[in-house]
Amino acid sequence: MTKYVVISIVFLVLILIDACSPTSFPSYYPSNLLSPYPSIYIETPSSIIVPTPSSGTGVITGHIVNTTSSGSLVGLTLYLANLLPLTPGPEYLITVNLEHSPKAVVHADGRFIFSDVVPGRYALVLWLPHDSRLIMAPNNPEFTLIVTAIAGEVTDLGTLKISSLH
């Protein structure tokens, strides 16, 4: 198996383990998150303000679009997943904790903002109840997009494209 397939399988197993653990959220849509259903209020583009990062944390922002007509991204949740290095080698395990990993909601115009992010390297994950997706690098879709949060700085990822929700 290729490195990407192995990492993907491990990632999905970790998501399933986290979903079944007693400390996980009791449902797919916790009450403290915006609902992914378009009929629920989602901030309009004019109300989205990129916060100024503190000296100890960073801000990550960007724009995500679905290049097919198979569904809207509005209201869906993005997570910054931790990278756990595997020894020996450059590979890593990608983990998401639904309670503690930094999260952002996709707004009506496709913008997202992670604020107060601890400096470090992360993978960007689009979380769906039935299928979480790693966001792939725009310049090389065979590799996971690695995002770096820098203390005191705003990192703009630009426009990220995904090809399908299904």
Stockholm file with secondary structure:
# STOCKHOLM 1.0

chainA/1-166         MTKYVVISIVFLVLILIDACSPTSFPSYYPSNLLSPYPSIYIETPSSIIVPTPSSGTGVITGHIVNTTSSGSLVGLTLYLANLLPLTPGPEYLITVNLEHSPKAVVHADGRFIFSDVVPGRYALVLWLPHDSRLIMAPNNPEFTLIVTAIAGEVTDLGTLKISSLH
#=GR chainA/1-166 SS CCHHHHHHHHHHHHHHHHHHSTTSCSSSSCTTSCCSSTTSCCCCGGGCCCCCCCTTCEEEEEEEEESSSSCCCTTCEEEEEEEEECSSSSCEEEECCTTTSCEEECCTTSEEEEEEECSEEEEEEEECSSCCEECEETTEEEEECEEEECTTCEEEEEEEEECCCC
#=GC SS_cons         CCHHHHHHHHHHHHHHHHHHSTTSCSSSSCTTSCCSSTTSCCCCGGGCCCCCCCTTCEEEEEEEEESSSSCCCTTCEEEEEEEEECSSSSCEEEECCTTTSCEEECCTTSEEEEEEECSEEEEEEEECSSCCEECEETTEEEEECEEEECTTCEEEEEEEEECCCC
//
